[in-house]
Amino acid sequence: MSNHDAYFDALSICDRLQPILGQVATSEVHLIAYLSCLLALYRGRAVGNWGYKFAVTKEGYPYSPDVQAAVDTLLHQGVLVADADSFLMVTRSGTEELALLRSLGAFRERDEYINGACGSTLALPTGTIRDAVAHAPDVRGALRMGQTRLLLTQSGQNLLYDQFAALSQAVGIDVADLMVPAVVWLIYLLEASADGPAPTHAPAHAGEA
């Protein structure tokens, strides 16, 4: 089996996005997995314990080889199926397997981050979320260099901590619904990008976005 964290995340993301979007693109699984990891960082969890790493493509899309391998495994096992346009759908066996995985409790915390990240698609189109993430400090730095490179290095994390510190003062670290800080942060990135290069510090009034 592929990386067990990526396997669960990919299946859980597809399960949560399918009722919202109707169809799920593989690139959206990578995007939401990355945003889920950022929500864990927001809560003070060590990125090194997330279970897999991310890079950014030259087009500005977060990408994880482990997530891709998990999607491929899920498709091979029939837990996911892809339609003629390569959109992903969870099968009945996938729903049953996910229910079993969730019942074990080992992934409960991960599912909380995934739920918050997927919830952001209720407020913002995935294309808008992707545009916002392209202005996250570590992604923006990679794009400026015009190369594919790892995300969430220590320097990238430090820049995100600066933004999240201000964000947590506005909405709280232990807010029950992680969709709230996710959407506020994404809107902040979009607004900052409209005014020019995004600063590394989130504004004090971020909670008003």
C-alpha positions as CSV (number, residue, x, y, z in Angstrom):
1,M,0.0,0.0,0.0
2,S,1.1,3.6,-0.5
3,N,1.9,6.0,2.3
4,H,-1.0,5.3,4.8
5,D,-1.4,9.0,5.7
6,A,-1.6,10.0,2.0
7,Y,-3.9,7.1,1.3
8,F,-6.4,8.2,4.0
9,D,-6.1,11.9,3.1
10,A,-6.8,11.3,-0.6
11,L,-9.8,9.1,0.1
12,S,-11.2,11.4,2.7
13,I,-10.7,14.5,0.6
14,C,-12.5,12.9,-2.4
15,D,-15.3,11.8,0.0
16,R,-15.8,15.3,1.4
17,L,-15.4,17.2,-1.9
18,Q,-17.6,15.0,-4.0
19,P,-20.9,16.2,-2.5
20,I,-19.7,19.9,-2.7
21,L,-18.2,19.9,-6.2
22,G,-19.9,17.0,-7.8
23,Q,-16.7,15.9,-9.4
24,V,-13.1,16.0,-8.1
25,A,-10.0,16.6,-10.1
26,T,-6.7,15.0,-9.0
27,S,-5.1,18.5,-8.8
28,E,-7.8,19.5,-6.3
29,V,-6.8,16.5,-4.1
30,H,-3.3,17.8,-4.0
31,L,-4.4,21.4,-3.3
32,I,-6.7,20.4,-0.4
33,A,-4.1,18.1,1.1
34,Y,-1.7,21.0,1.1
35,L,-4.3,23.3,2.7
36,S,-5.0,20.6,5.3
37,C,-1.4,20.4,6.2
38,L,-1.3,24.2,6.6
39,L,-4.3,24.0,9.0
40,A,-2.2,21.5,11.1
41,L,0.6,24.0,11.1
42,Y,-1.9,26.7,12.1
43,R,-2.8,24.6,15.1
44,G,0.9,24.3,16.0
45,R,1.5,20.8,14.7
46,A,4.9,19.9,13.3
47,V,4.9,19.7,9.6
48,G,7.6,17.0,9.8
49,N,4.9,14.8,11.4
50,W,2.4,15.3,8.6
51,G,3.5,12.1,6.9
52,Y,4.5,13.3,3.5
53,K,6.0,16.3,1.7
54,F,4.8,18.8,-0.9
55,A,6.5,20.5,-3.8
56,V,5.2,23.2,-6.1
57,T,5.0,22.8,-9.8
58,K,6.1,25.5,-12.2
59,E,2.4,26.3,-12.7
60,G,2.0,27.1,-9.0
61,Y,0.1,23.9,-8.0
62,P,1.0,22.2,-4.7
63,Y,1.9,18.6,-5.5
64,S,2.8,15.5,-3.4
65,P,4.2,12.4,-5.0
66,D,2.8,10.4,-2.1
67,V,-0.7,11.8,-2.7
68,Q,-0.4,10.9,-6.4
69,A,0.7,7.4,-5.5
70,A,-2.2,7.1,-3.1
71,V,-4.7,8.2,-5.8
72,D,-3.2,5.7,-8.2
73,T,-3.5,2.9,-5.6
74,L,-7.1,3.9,-4.8
75,L,-8.0,3.7,-8.5
76,H,-6.2,0.4,-8.9
77,Q,-8.1,-1.1,-6.0
78,G,-11.4,0.2,-7.2
79,V,-11.9,2.4,-4.1
80,L,-11.9,5.4,-6.5
81,V,-13.0,5.4,-10.1
82,A,-12.3,8.0,-12.8
83,D,-14.7,9.1,-15.5
84,A,-13.9,9.8,-19.1
85,D,-12.6,13.3,-18.1
86,S,-10.5,11.8,-15.3
87,F,-12.6,13.2,-12.5
88,L,-12.5,11.1,-9.4
89,M,-15.5,9.5,-7.6
90,V,-15.6,7.4,-4.4
91,T,-17.2,3.9,-5.0
92,R,-19.4,2.1,-2.5
93,S,-16.4,0.0,-1.4
94,G,-14.5,3.3,-0.9
95,T,-17.2,4.6,1.3
96,E,-17.2,1.4,3.4
97,E,-13.4,1.5,3.7
98,L,-13.3,5.1,4.7
99,A,-15.9,4.5,7.4
100,L,-13.7,1.7,8.7
101,L,-10.6,3.9,8.7
102,R,-12.5,6.7,10.5
103,S,-13.8,4.3,13.1
104,L,-10.3,3.4,14.1
105,G,-9.6,6.9,15.4
106,A,-6.0,7.0,14.3
107,F,-6.9,9.6,11.6
108,R,-9.4,11.6,13.6
109,E,-7.2,14.7,13.9
110,R,-6.2,14.6,10.2
111,D,-9.8,14.4,9.2
112,E,-10.5,17.6,11.2
113,Y,-7.9,19.4,9.1
114,I,-9.3,17.9,5.9
115,N,-12.8,18.9,6.9
116,G,-11.7,22.5,7.4
117,A,-9.8,22.6,4.1
118,C,-12.7,21.0,2.2
119,G,-15.1,23.4,3.8
120,S,-13.3,26.3,2.3
121,T,-14.7,25.2,-1.1
122,L,-18.1,26.1,0.1
123,A,-17.0,29.7,0.3
124,L,-14.5,29.9,-2.5
125,P,-14.2,28.2,-5.9
126,T,-11.3,25.8,-6.1
127,G,-9.7,28.0,-8.8
128,T,-9.8,30.9,-6.5
129,I,-8.3,28.8,-3.7
130,R,-5.5,27.8,-6.0
131,D,-4.9,31.4,-7.0
132,A,-4.7,32.3,-3.3
133,V,-2.4,29.5,-2.4
134,A,-0.1,30.7,-5.2
135,H,0.5,33.8,-3.0
136,A,1.4,31.9,0.1
137,P,4.9,32.8,1.2
138,D,6.7,29.5,0.4
139,V,4.8,28.9,-2.9
140,R,5.4,32.5,-4.1
141,G,9.1,32.2,-3.3
142,A,9.3,29.1,-5.5
143,L,7.4,30.6,-8.3
144,R,9.7,33.7,-8.3
145,M,12.6,31.4,-9.0
146,G,10.7,29.6,-11.7
147,Q,11.4,26.1,-10.5
148,T,9.9,23.1,-8.9
149,R,11.0,22.8,-5.3
150,L,9.9,21.5,-1.9
151,L,7.4,23.5,0.1
152,L,7.2,24.0,3.8
153,T,10.9,24.1,4.4
154,Q,11.9,25.7,7.7
155,S,12.2,29.2,6.1
156,G,8.8,28.7,4.5
157,Q,7.3,27.6,7.7
158,N,8.7,30.7,9.5
159,L,7.0,33.0,7.1
160,L,3.7,31.2,7.5
161,Y,4.0,31.3,11.3
162,D,4.2,35.1,11.0
163,Q,0.9,35.2,9.1
164,F,-0.8,32.6,11.3
165,A,0.2,34.4,14.5
166,A,-1.8,37.4,13.4
167,L,-4.6,35.2,12.1
168,S,-4.9,33.3,15.4
169,Q,-5.3,36.6,17.3
170,A,-8.3,37.4,15.0
171,V,-10.1,34.0,14.9
172,G,-8.3,31.9,17.6
173,I,-6.2,28.8,17.3
174,D,-8.8,26.5,18.8
175,V,-11.7,27.7,16.8
176,A,-14.1,24.8,16.4
177,D,-14.6,25.1,12.6
178,L,-11.2,25.2,10.8
179,M,-13.0,26.4,7.7
180,V,-13.0,29.9,9.3
181,P,-9.3,30.5,9.5
182,A,-8.8,28.8,6.2
183,V,-11.2,31.1,4.4
184,V,-10.0,34.2,6.2
185,W,-6.4,33.4,5.3
186,L,-7.2,32.7,1.7
187,I,-9.1,35.9,1.3
188,Y,-6.3,37.8,2.9
189,L,-3.8,36.3,0.3
190,L,-6.1,37.3,-2.5
191,E,-6.6,40.8,-1.3
192,A,-2.8,41.2,-0.6
193,S,-2.0,40.0,-4.1
194,A,-4.4,42.5,-5.7
195,D,-2.4,45.3,-4.0
196,G,1.0,43.9,-5.1
197,P,3.4,41.3,-3.6
198,A,1.9,39.8,-0.5
199,P,3.6,40.8,2.8
200,T,4.9,38.2,5.1
201,H,2.8,39.5,8.0
202,A,-1.0,39.2,8.0
203,P,-2.9,42.4,8.9
204,A,-4.2,42.8,12.4
205,H,-7.7,43.1,11.0
206,A,-7.6,39.8,9.2
207,G,-10.6,38.5,11.0
208,E,-12.7,41.2,9.3
209,A,-12.0,39.8,5.8
